[in-house]
Amino acid sequence: MEPELSKNEIRKDVAQSAVEVTATTVGQVTMIITGAVKDVAVAVGGLATELFELRAAAKRAEKDLPE
């Protein structure tokens, strides 16, 4: 015969499970947010590179214009 759990043991087990599930979910959400921030940084960096290249190309084109 298995020993019966007290109400306090049951509450402790429920609280422990809730903390574990919450920690796991927070970790997953943190990874998602971190990935999204990284992706945004890469996209903004790519945009900045393109803008610098366009500016440089425009300056080169202006030099080639007859005066």
C-alpha positions, -999 to 999 in steps of 0.1 A, spaced: 0 0 0 14 34 -10 16 61 16 -9 89 12 4 124 4 -5 152 28 -22 183 15 11 202 20 31 177 0 5 180 -28 6 218 -27 44 217 -28 44 194 -58 20 216 -76 40 247 -68 72 230 -80 56 219 -112 42 254 -118 76 270 -113 93 244 -136 67 250 -164 70 288 -160 108 287 -161 107 266 -193 82 289 -209 101 320 -200 132 304 -214 115 296 -247 100 331 -250 135 346 -242 150 325 -270 123 337 -294 128 373 -285 166 370 -287 163 355 -322 139 382 -333 162 410 -320 192 393 -338 171 391 -371 161 428 -368 197 438 -362 209 418 -393 181 434 -414 189 469 -402 226 463 -408 219 451 -443 198 482 -450 226 505 -437 251 487 -460 228 491 -490 223 528 -482 261 534 -479 266 516 -512 239 537 -529 254 569 -516 289 559 -528 274 550 -562 256 583 -565 289 602 -557 307 582 -584 279 589 -609 281 627 -601 319 627 -608 312 611 -642 288 639 -652 301 665 -676 304 700 -661 
